[in-house]
């Protein structure tokens, strides 16, 4: 996907992307070149569901967003009530650059195997600014640079 893509809503209260409890909402994959630059701004992401039939790697992780080998900016978002059947409820990032700015990430969960409801990053440059990550099942933020894991 060697492109720059921006998805910009009219504010989290006005633009709501609802996954309908059927599928992951966003899957971003740079396909081994890390030249994809995506920004998602000014909206709400809710009711995403990552499960064994979801597209891409880590199919059961990241009900709202799965990003792999890309650069992603999440700004002025509300991410809530997203689910995973066996992994990460809200956001999963692997070998990427991820910036989360001015956002609220809450009440995300894992339905079958209780682990990280909020965010898990591995081999990711992570920057979080002026954001709240709270009330996610089990763990709100897991940082795993060596597959040993650091849970917050």
Buried (B, 14 or more C-beta within 10 A) or exposed (E): BEEEEEEEBEEBEEBEBEBEEEBBBBBBBBEEEBBBBBBBBBBBBBBBBBBEEBEBBBBBBBBBBBBBBBBBBBBBBBBBBBBBBBBBBBBBBBBBBBBBBBBBBBBBBBBEEEBBBBBBBBEBEBEBEEBEBEBBBBBBBBBBEEEEEEEE
